[in-house]
Amino acid sequence: MLWIFLGILFVSLALGLPIAFGLGIAAVVMAVLSDIPLSIMIEQSIRGVNSFPLLAIPFFIMVGEVMSNGGIARRLMELAGALVGFVRGGLGQVAITGSMFFGGISGSAVADTAATGAMMIPSMTKQGYTAPQATAINTVSSVIGIIIPPSIPLILFGIVTETSISRLFIAGIVPGILIGFGLMTTTFIMATIGYAGQTRKFRFDVLWQAFKAAWLALVLPVLVIGGIIGGIFTATEAAVAALLYSLFISLVVYREFKITALWGMLIRTARLTGMVLLLLAFATVIAWFLTINMVPQTLVTQVQAITQDPFLLLLIVAGLLLLVGFVMDLTPAMVIMAPMLTPIVESVGIDPVYFGVLMAFILGIGLLTPPVGTCLYVGCGVGKVSMEQLVKAMLPYYATLLVVLVILIAFPGIVTWLPDLTAVSGN
Protein backbone atom coordinates (compact mmCIF):
# COMPACT_ATOMS: atom_id res chain seq x y z
CA MET A 1 0.00 0.00 0.00
CA LEU A 2 2.84 2.40 0.82
CA TRP A 3 4.48 1.85 -2.58
CA ILE A 4 1.14 2.24 -4.38
CA PHE A 5 0.53 5.51 -2.55
CA LEU A 6 4.03 6.87 -3.24
CA GLY A 7 3.87 5.81 -6.88
CA ILE A 8 0.56 7.59 -7.51
CA LEU A 9 1.76 10.65 -5.59
CA PHE A 10 4.96 11.02 -7.62
CA VAL A 11 3.13 10.47 -10.92
CA SER A 12 0.69 13.22 -9.88
CA LEU A 13 3.60 15.54 -9.08
CA ALA A 14 5.23 14.75 -12.44
CA LEU A 15 1.98 15.53 -14.27
CA GLY A 16 1.62 18.83 -12.40
CA LEU A 17 -1.61 17.89 -10.61
CA PRO A 18 -2.39 19.69 -7.34
CA ILE A 19 -1.19 17.48 -4.49
CA ALA A 20 -4.68 17.36 -2.96
CA PHE A 21 -5.97 15.75 -6.18
CA GLY A 22 -3.08 13.29 -6.19
CA LEU A 23 -3.93 12.27 -2.63
CA GLY A 24 -7.58 11.87 -3.59
CA ILE A 25 -6.74 9.64 -6.54
CA ALA A 26 -4.42 7.55 -4.37
CA ALA A 27 -7.15 7.18 -1.74
CA VAL A 28 -9.68 5.94 -4.31
CA VAL A 29 -7.21 3.45 -5.84
CA MET A 30 -6.25 2.12 -2.40
CA ALA A 31 -9.93 1.75 -1.44
CA VAL A 32 -10.69 -0.22 -4.62
CA LEU A 33 -7.65 -2.48 -4.21
CA SER A 34 -8.54 -3.09 -0.55
CA ASP A 35 -12.19 -3.83 -1.48
CA ILE A 36 -13.30 -1.14 1.00
CA PRO A 37 -16.52 0.83 0.33
CA LEU A 38 -15.93 4.39 -0.81
CA SER A 39 -18.39 5.53 1.86
CA ILE A 40 -15.77 4.68 4.50
CA MET A 41 -13.30 6.89 2.65
CA ILE A 42 -15.78 9.75 2.86
CA GLU A 43 -16.29 9.12 6.57
CA GLN A 44 -12.55 9.22 7.20
CA SER A 45 -12.08 12.42 5.20
CA ILE A 46 -14.83 14.12 7.21
CA ARG A 47 -13.22 12.90 10.43
CA GLY A 48 -9.95 14.47 9.32
CA VAL A 49 -11.39 17.98 9.11
CA ASN A 50 -13.97 17.68 11.89
CA SER A 51 -11.58 19.11 14.47
CA PHE A 52 -12.03 22.12 16.75
CA PRO A 53 -8.29 23.03 16.77
CA LEU A 54 -8.44 23.42 12.97
CA LEU A 55 -10.45 26.60 13.50
CA ALA A 56 -7.20 28.26 14.55
CA ILE A 57 -5.92 28.13 10.96
CA PRO A 58 -8.44 30.48 9.27
CA PHE A 59 -8.36 32.81 12.26
CA PHE A 60 -4.56 33.15 12.22
CA ILE A 61 -4.55 33.55 8.42
CA MET A 62 -7.08 36.35 8.82
CA VAL A 63 -4.93 37.93 11.54
CA GLY A 64 -2.08 38.08 9.03
CA GLU A 65 -4.37 39.78 6.48
CA VAL A 66 -5.51 42.37 9.01
CA MET A 67 -1.92 43.03 10.13
CA SER A 68 -0.74 43.60 6.57
CA ASN A 69 -3.53 46.00 5.71
CA GLY A 70 -4.33 47.63 9.04
CA GLY A 71 -1.07 49.34 9.93
CA ILE A 72 0.06 46.78 12.52
CA ALA A 73 2.88 45.30 10.41
CA ARG A 74 4.17 48.74 9.40
CA ARG A 75 4.36 49.92 13.02
CA LEU A 76 6.17 46.77 14.05
CA MET A 77 8.72 47.29 11.27
CA GLU A 78 9.26 50.90 12.37
CA LEU A 79 9.86 49.71 15.92
CA ALA A 80 12.33 47.12 14.64
CA GLY A 81 14.13 49.90 12.77
CA ALA A 82 14.48 52.01 15.89
CA LEU A 83 15.59 48.96 17.89
CA VAL A 84 18.30 47.42 15.66
CA GLY A 85 18.79 49.84 12.76
CA PHE A 86 22.13 50.94 14.22
CA VAL A 87 23.64 47.43 13.96
CA ARG A 88 25.94 46.79 11.01
CA GLY A 89 23.72 45.59 8.19
CA GLY A 90 21.18 48.34 8.84
CA LEU A 91 17.86 47.59 7.23
CA GLY A 92 18.80 43.93 6.82
CA GLN A 93 18.77 43.60 10.60
CA VAL A 94 15.49 45.52 10.68
CA ALA A 95 13.91 43.12 8.17
CA ILE A 96 14.88 40.06 10.22
CA THR A 97 13.71 41.60 13.51
CA GLY A 98 10.48 42.68 11.85
CA SER A 99 9.94 39.12 10.63
CA MET A 100 10.33 37.91 14.21
CA PHE A 101 7.60 40.36 15.28
CA PHE A 102 5.34 39.71 12.30
CA GLY A 103 5.84 35.94 12.19
CA GLY A 104 5.02 35.81 15.87
CA ILE A 105 1.47 36.84 15.04
CA SER A 106 0.59 35.72 11.49
CA GLY A 107 1.95 32.14 11.67
CA SER A 108 2.57 32.03 7.92
CA ALA A 109 5.92 32.14 6.11
CA VAL A 110 4.31 33.20 2.82
CA ALA A 111 2.45 36.07 4.52
CA ASP A 112 5.70 37.14 6.15
CA THR A 113 7.58 37.13 2.83
CA ALA A 114 4.94 39.17 1.04
CA ALA A 115 4.23 41.68 3.81
CA THR A 116 7.74 42.47 5.05
CA GLY A 117 9.25 42.20 1.57
CA ALA A 118 6.86 44.76 0.10
CA MET A 119 7.70 47.19 2.90
CA MET A 120 11.46 46.63 3.22
CA ILE A 121 12.95 45.75 -0.18
CA PRO A 122 12.42 49.19 -1.84
CA SER A 123 13.95 50.96 1.18
CA MET A 124 16.88 48.53 1.32
CA THR A 125 17.76 49.01 -2.35
CA LYS A 126 17.72 52.79 -1.88
CA GLN A 127 20.22 52.46 0.97
CA GLY A 128 22.78 50.42 -0.93
CA TYR A 129 21.60 46.81 -0.90
CA THR A 130 21.40 45.11 -4.27
CA ALA A 131 17.93 43.81 -5.14
CA PRO A 132 19.00 40.13 -4.76
CA GLN A 133 20.60 40.86 -1.36
CA ALA A 134 17.54 42.68 -0.05
CA THR A 135 15.18 40.00 -1.38
CA ALA A 136 17.31 37.17 0.05
CA ILE A 137 17.25 38.62 3.58
CA ASN A 138 13.50 39.22 3.52
CA THR A 139 12.79 35.80 2.02
CA VAL A 140 15.00 33.72 4.30
CA SER A 141 13.73 35.45 7.45
CA SER A 142 10.21 34.25 6.63
CA VAL A 143 11.07 30.79 7.99
CA ILE A 144 10.94 32.35 11.47
CA GLY A 145 7.19 32.82 11.01
CA ILE A 146 6.52 29.09 11.06
CA ILE A 147 8.53 28.48 14.24
CA ILE A 148 7.74 31.38 16.58
CA PRO A 149 4.12 30.88 17.69
CA PRO A 150 1.50 30.98 16.38
CA SER A 151 2.45 28.57 13.60
CA ILE A 152 0.08 27.02 11.08
CA PRO A 153 2.46 24.06 10.37
CA LEU A 154 2.65 23.32 14.10
CA ILE A 155 -1.15 23.36 14.29
CA LEU A 156 -1.28 20.80 11.47
CA PHE A 157 1.37 18.64 13.13
CA GLY A 158 -0.55 18.72 16.41
CA ILE A 159 -3.78 17.67 14.69
CA VAL A 160 -2.44 14.82 12.55
CA THR A 161 -0.28 13.37 15.36
CA GLU A 162 -2.59 14.22 18.29
CA THR A 163 0.16 16.27 19.97
CA SER A 164 -0.58 19.23 22.25
CA ILE A 165 -0.67 22.36 20.08
CA SER A 166 -0.13 24.61 23.10
CA ARG A 167 3.10 22.74 23.99
CA LEU A 168 4.21 22.92 20.34
CA PHE A 169 3.67 26.69 20.36
CA ILE A 170 5.67 27.12 23.57
CA ALA A 171 8.44 24.86 22.20
CA GLY A 172 8.80 27.05 19.09
CA ILE A 173 9.69 30.25 20.96
CA VAL A 174 13.39 29.63 21.74
CA PRO A 175 14.29 27.95 18.38
CA GLY A 176 12.55 30.81 16.53
CA ILE A 177 14.63 33.38 18.39
CA LEU A 178 17.78 31.29 17.76
CA ILE A 179 17.05 31.24 14.01
CA GLY A 180 16.52 35.01 14.06
CA PHE A 181 19.84 35.67 15.83
CA GLY A 182 21.61 33.29 13.46
CA LEU A 183 20.32 35.19 10.43
CA MET A 184 21.21 38.54 12.05
CA THR A 185 24.75 37.30 12.70
CA THR A 186 25.11 36.23 9.06
CA THR A 187 23.82 39.62 7.90
CA PHE A 188 26.35 41.33 10.20
CA ILE A 189 29.21 39.25 8.75
CA MET A 190 28.09 39.84 5.15
CA ALA A 191 27.84 43.58 5.82
CA THR A 192 31.36 43.55 7.30
CA ILE A 193 32.79 41.78 4.26
CA GLY A 194 31.14 44.10 1.74
CA TYR A 195 29.02 47.25 1.70
CA ALA A 196 25.42 46.46 2.55
CA GLY A 197 23.41 49.57 3.23
CA GLN A 198 23.57 52.40 5.72
CA THR A 199 23.07 52.18 9.44
CA ARG A 200 21.22 54.71 11.53
CA LYS A 201 22.32 56.25 14.79
CA PHE A 202 20.65 54.79 17.84
CA ARG A 203 18.43 57.38 19.46
CA PHE A 204 16.40 56.61 22.53
CA ASP A 205 13.83 59.31 21.69
CA VAL A 206 13.20 57.70 18.27
CA LEU A 207 12.88 54.27 19.92
CA TRP A 208 10.44 55.71 22.45
CA GLN A 209 8.32 57.31 19.72
CA ALA A 210 8.29 54.06 17.73
CA PHE A 211 7.35 52.12 20.86
CA LYS A 212 4.49 54.50 21.64
CA ALA A 213 3.20 54.09 18.08
CA ALA A 214 3.50 50.29 18.16
CA TRP A 215 2.74 49.31 21.75
CA LEU A 216 -0.84 48.35 20.93
CA ALA A 217 0.48 46.10 18.17
CA LEU A 218 2.98 44.55 20.61
CA VAL A 219 0.11 43.52 22.86
CA LEU A 220 -0.95 41.06 20.14
CA PRO A 221 1.93 38.52 20.51
CA VAL A 222 1.77 38.93 24.29
CA LEU A 223 -1.95 38.16 24.12
CA VAL A 224 -1.38 35.02 22.04
CA ILE A 225 1.75 33.58 23.67
CA GLY A 226 1.08 34.81 27.19
CA GLY A 227 -2.49 33.56 27.12
CA ILE A 228 -1.41 30.08 26.02
CA ILE A 229 1.49 29.82 28.49
CA GLY A 230 -0.71 31.15 31.29
CA GLY A 231 -3.41 28.59 30.52
CA ILE A 232 -5.99 31.33 29.94
CA PHE A 233 -7.05 29.90 26.59
CA THR A 234 -6.22 27.22 24.02
CA ALA A 235 -4.43 27.87 20.73
CA THR A 236 -7.79 28.06 18.94
CA GLU A 237 -9.20 30.52 21.45
CA ALA A 238 -5.98 32.52 21.18
CA ALA A 239 -6.54 32.80 17.42
CA VAL A 240 -10.03 34.21 17.95
CA ALA A 241 -8.77 36.66 20.58
CA ALA A 242 -5.94 37.77 18.27
CA LEU A 243 -8.34 38.39 15.39
CA LEU A 244 -10.80 40.38 17.49
CA TYR A 245 -7.99 42.47 18.97
CA SER A 246 -6.29 43.11 15.61
CA LEU A 247 -9.62 44.13 14.05
CA PHE A 248 -10.33 46.50 16.93
CA ILE A 249 -7.02 48.37 16.81
CA SER A 250 -6.95 48.42 12.97
CA LEU A 251 -10.52 49.68 12.52
CA VAL A 252 -11.03 51.78 15.64
CA VAL A 253 -7.58 52.99 16.73
CA TYR A 254 -5.34 53.09 13.64
CA ARG A 255 -8.17 53.43 11.09
CA GLU A 256 -5.92 52.47 8.17
CA PHE A 257 -8.46 50.40 6.24
CA LYS A 258 -12.19 50.50 5.81
CA ILE A 259 -14.53 47.74 6.86
CA THR A 260 -15.39 47.17 3.18
CA ALA A 261 -11.84 45.82 2.71
CA LEU A 262 -12.70 42.89 4.97
CA TRP A 263 -14.52 41.12 2.13
CA GLY A 264 -11.34 40.68 0.09
CA MET A 265 -9.46 39.49 3.19
CA LEU A 266 -12.16 36.94 3.93
CA ILE A 267 -12.03 35.62 0.36
CA ARG A 268 -8.23 35.17 0.49
CA THR A 269 -8.50 33.51 3.90
CA ALA A 270 -11.23 31.14 2.68
CA ARG A 271 -9.19 30.11 -0.38
CA LEU A 272 -6.10 29.26 1.63
CA THR A 273 -8.12 27.51 4.34
CA GLY A 274 -9.98 25.45 1.75
CA MET A 275 -6.71 24.29 0.23
CA VAL A 276 -5.38 23.20 3.64
CA LEU A 277 -8.61 21.39 4.59
CA LEU A 278 -8.80 19.50 1.27
CA LEU A 279 -5.23 18.31 1.76
CA LEU A 280 -5.94 17.30 5.33
CA ALA A 281 -9.14 15.43 4.42
CA PHE A 282 -7.45 13.22 1.81
CA ALA A 283 -4.28 12.83 3.91
CA THR A 284 -6.42 11.47 6.76
CA VAL A 285 -7.83 8.82 4.43
CA ILE A 286 -4.31 7.86 3.29
CA ALA A 287 -3.11 7.66 6.89
CA TRP A 288 -6.05 5.42 7.79
CA PHE A 289 -5.34 3.04 4.88
CA LEU A 290 -1.65 2.85 5.79
CA THR A 291 -2.49 2.21 9.46
CA ILE A 292 -4.90 -0.67 8.82
CA ASN A 293 -2.23 -2.19 6.57
CA MET A 294 0.30 -1.95 9.44
CA VAL A 295 2.64 0.33 7.46
CA PRO A 296 3.71 2.60 10.40
CA GLN A 297 4.36 -0.42 12.61
CA THR A 298 6.42 -2.08 9.87
CA LEU A 299 8.45 1.10 9.32
CA VAL A 300 9.16 1.35 13.06
CA THR A 301 10.43 -2.24 13.14
CA GLN A 302 12.63 -1.78 10.07
CA VAL A 303 14.13 1.51 11.29
CA GLN A 304 14.85 0.03 14.73
CA ALA A 305 16.74 -2.74 12.97
CA ILE A 306 18.97 -0.11 11.36
CA THR A 307 19.58 2.08 14.42
CA GLN A 308 18.12 2.88 17.80
CA ASP A 309 20.41 5.84 18.41
CA PRO A 310 18.20 8.98 18.61
CA PHE A 311 20.88 11.33 17.19
CA LEU A 312 21.64 9.12 14.20
CA LEU A 313 17.94 8.55 13.56
CA LEU A 314 17.25 12.28 13.62
CA LEU A 315 20.05 12.87 11.10
CA ILE A 316 18.52 10.27 8.78
CA VAL A 317 15.01 11.71 9.18
CA ALA A 318 16.31 15.27 8.72
CA GLY A 319 18.02 14.27 5.47
CA LEU A 320 14.80 12.63 4.26
CA LEU A 321 12.71 15.71 5.12
CA LEU A 322 15.18 18.02 3.37
CA LEU A 323 14.78 15.92 0.22
CA VAL A 324 10.99 15.97 0.60
CA GLY A 325 11.11 19.75 0.99
CA PHE A 326 12.82 20.05 -2.40
CA VAL A 327 9.87 18.47 -4.23
CA MET A 328 6.84 19.14 -2.02
CA ASP A 329 5.32 22.20 -0.35
CA LEU A 330 5.30 22.39 3.45
CA THR A 331 1.59 21.82 4.10
CA PRO A 332 1.13 18.56 2.14
CA ALA A 333 4.53 17.31 3.31
CA MET A 334 3.52 17.91 6.93
CA VAL A 335 0.13 16.17 6.73
CA ILE A 336 1.57 13.22 4.76
CA MET A 337 4.88 12.63 6.55
CA ALA A 338 4.10 13.53 10.16
CA PRO A 339 1.79 10.54 10.88
CA MET A 340 4.36 8.15 9.38
CA LEU A 341 7.52 9.56 10.96
CA THR A 342 6.30 10.45 14.45
CA PRO A 343 5.83 6.80 15.59
CA ILE A 344 9.35 6.07 14.34
CA VAL A 345 11.02 8.82 16.38
CA GLU A 346 8.84 8.10 19.41
CA SER A 347 10.00 4.47 19.34
CA VAL A 348 13.52 5.61 20.28
CA GLY A 349 12.33 8.00 22.99
CA ILE A 350 12.20 11.30 21.06
CA ASP A 351 9.62 13.80 22.34
CA PRO A 352 6.92 14.37 19.66
CA VAL A 353 6.75 18.06 20.64
CA TYR A 354 10.46 18.42 19.90
CA PHE A 355 10.09 16.50 16.65
CA GLY A 356 7.15 18.67 15.57
CA VAL A 357 9.21 21.87 15.87
CA LEU A 358 12.19 20.23 14.15
CA MET A 359 10.00 18.95 11.31
CA ALA A 360 8.38 22.36 10.79
CA PHE A 361 11.83 23.98 10.60
CA ILE A 362 13.24 21.44 8.13
CA LEU A 363 10.21 21.65 5.84
CA GLY A 364 10.36 25.43 6.24
CA ILE A 365 13.83 25.32 4.67
CA GLY A 366 12.12 23.61 1.73
CA LEU A 367 10.01 26.74 1.25
CA LEU A 368 13.27 28.55 0.43
CA THR A 369 14.75 26.04 -2.03
CA PRO A 370 14.02 25.39 -5.71
CA PRO A 371 12.21 23.93 -7.55
CA VAL A 372 8.97 24.27 -5.52
CA GLY A 373 9.93 26.73 -2.74
CA THR A 374 6.80 28.86 -2.33
CA CYS A 375 8.53 31.67 -0.44
CA LEU A 376 11.25 31.71 -3.09
CA TYR A 377 8.71 32.43 -5.83
CA VAL A 378 6.94 35.06 -3.70
CA GLY A 379 10.30 36.69 -2.99
CA CYS A 380 11.17 36.79 -6.71
CA GLY A 381 7.85 38.48 -7.42
CA VAL A 382 8.10 41.04 -4.63
CA GLY A 383 11.80 41.81 -5.20
CA LYS A 384 11.60 41.66 -9.01
CA VAL A 385 14.68 39.42 -9.28
CA SER A 386 15.33 36.14 -11.08
CA MET A 387 15.39 32.80 -9.31
CA GLU A 388 19.08 32.35 -10.11
CA GLN A 389 20.00 35.74 -8.62
CA LEU A 390 17.98 35.11 -5.47
CA VAL A 391 19.31 31.60 -4.82
CA LYS A 392 22.91 32.81 -5.25
CA ALA A 393 22.34 35.64 -2.75
CA MET A 394 20.77 33.21 -0.27
CA LEU A 395 23.69 30.72 -0.18
CA PRO A 396 25.23 32.10 3.07
CA TYR A 397 21.80 31.99 4.72
CA TYR A 398 21.22 28.38 3.64
CA ALA A 399 24.47 27.53 5.46
CA THR A 400 23.24 29.38 8.56
CA LEU A 401 19.95 27.49 8.61
CA LEU A 402 21.77 24.15 8.30
CA VAL A 403 24.07 25.10 11.20
CA VAL A 404 21.04 25.97 13.35
CA LEU A 405 19.44 22.66 12.34
CA VAL A 406 22.49 20.69 13.49
CA ILE A 407 22.49 22.60 16.79
CA LEU A 408 18.82 21.76 17.38
CA ILE A 409 19.47 18.08 16.61
CA ALA A 410 22.54 17.95 18.85
CA PHE A 411 20.88 19.81 21.75
CA PRO A 412 17.16 18.90 21.94
CA GLY A 413 16.89 20.70 25.28
CA ILE A 414 16.89 24.01 23.41
CA VAL A 415 13.43 23.09 22.17
CA THR A 416 12.01 21.16 25.11
CA TRP A 417 13.13 23.09 28.20
CA LEU A 418 10.51 25.88 27.96
CA PRO A 419 7.43 23.63 27.49
CA ASP A 420 8.76 21.37 30.26
CA LEU A 421 9.30 24.41 32.49
CA THR A 422 5.78 25.73 31.90
CA ALA A 423 4.34 22.26 32.51
CA VAL A 424 6.13 22.10 35.87
CA SER A 425 4.96 25.62 36.73
CA GLY A 426 1.39 24.70 35.76
CA ASN A 427 1.48 21.72 38.08
Secondary structure as UniProt FT lines:
FT   HELIX           2..15
FT   HELIX           19..33
FT   TURN            34..35
FT   HELIX           38..49
FT   HELIX           52..55
FT   HELIX           56..69
FT   HELIX           72..84
FT   TURN            85..86
FT   TURN            88..90
FT   HELIX           91..106
FT   HELIX           109..126
FT   TURN            127..128
FT   HELIX           131..140
FT   HELIX           141..146
FT   HELIX           152..161
FT   HELIX           165..171
FT   HELIX           173..193
FT   HELIX           204..221
FT   HELIX           222..226
FT   HELIX           227..229
FT   TURN            230..231
FT   HELIX           235..248
FT   HELIX           249..254
FT   HELIX           259..261
FT   HELIX           262..292
FT   TURN            293..294
FT   HELIX           295..306
FT   HELIX           310..327
FT   HELIX           330..346
FT   TURN            347..349
FT   HELIX           352..366
FT   TURN            367..368
FT   TURN            370..372
FT   HELIX           374..383
FT   HELIX           387..410
FT   HELIX           413..426
//
